[in-house]
Amino acid sequence: MQQVIATIGHMGHVLAAGRKRAGLTQAQAAAHLGISQSRISTLERDSGSLTLDQLLAMFGVYGLQLLVRDRPEPLVLEANEPSGADW
């Protein structure tokens, strides 16, 4: 499976697809990760609270890896878009 993740909302779909490709139910994945099935369900619906450590743990169980690469076209912010400097 190869996916480009452009939004946090897309991450949940990638997590669910990866889990299913690994042949795991939410309950089985939760048991491997030491968390509840409801937490798996929540992260697949809304992965906004997912930490990098949690993401990498889930990827490890699902047989996935994280690859970072340059975009084909660099992101250009318009003058009225936030730059992220106010994080």
C-alpha positions in Angstrom: 0.0 0.0 0.0 1.3 3.4 -0.9 -0.6 6.5 0.2 0.0 10.3 0.1 -1.4 11.8 3.3 -2.3 15.5 2.7 -4.7 16.0 5.6 -5.0 14.7 9.1 -8.5 13.3 8.1 -6.9 11.1 5.6 -4.6 9.5 8.2 -7.6 7.7 9.8 -8.4 6.0 6.4 -4.8 4.9 6.1 -4.8 3.5 9.6 -8.0 1.5 8.9 -6.8 0.3 5.6 -3.4 -0.8 7.0 -5.1 -2.6 9.9 -7.4 -4.5 7.5 -4.5 -5.4 5.1 -2.6 -6.8 8.2 -5.7 -9.0 8.8 -6.5 -7.5 12.2 -9.8 -6.5 13.7 -9.8 -3.4 15.8 -9.9 -5.6 18.9 -6.8 -7.6 17.8 -4.9 -4.4 16.9 -5.8 -2.9 20.3 -4.5 -6.0 22.1 -1.2 -5.8 20.2 -0.9 -2.1 21.1 -2.1 -2.4 24.7 -5.0 0.0 24.2 -8.7 -0.3 24.0 -10.7 -1.2 20.9 -12.6 2.1 21.3 -9.3 4.0 21.0 -8.5 2.3 17.7 -12.0 3.2 16.5 -11.6 6.8 17.6 -8.2 7.1 15.9 -9.5 5.7 12.6 -12.4 8.3 12.7 -10.4 11.3 14.0 -6.6 10.9 14.1 -6.0 14.5 15.2 -4.9 13.5 18.7 -2.5 10.8 17.4 1.1 11.3 18.6 4.1 10.3 16.4 5.0 7.6 18.9 1.5 6.2 18.6 1.5 6.4 14.8 4.8 4.6 14.6 3.6 1.9 17.0 0.5 1.3 14.9 2.5 1.3 11.7 4.8 -1.3 13.3 1.9 -3.6 14.1 0.3 -3.1 10.7 3.5 -3.7 8.8 3.7 -0.1 7.4 6.5 2.4 7.4 6.6 6.2 7.3 8.4 7.7 4.3 9.0 11.5 4.0 9.9 13.0 0.6 9.8 16.3 -1.2 6.6 17.3 -2.8 6.6 17.3 -6.6 5.5 21.0 -6.3 6.4 23.0 -3.3 3.6 24.4 -1.1 3.1 28.1 -1.7 1.2 30.1 0.9 -0.9 33.0 -0.2 -0.5 36.3 1.6 -3.7 35.8 3.6 -3.0 32.2 4.7 -1.4 31.5 8.1 2.2 30.6 8.0 2.2 28.5 11.1 4.4 31.0 13.0 1.7 31.3 15.7 1.8 27.6 16.7 
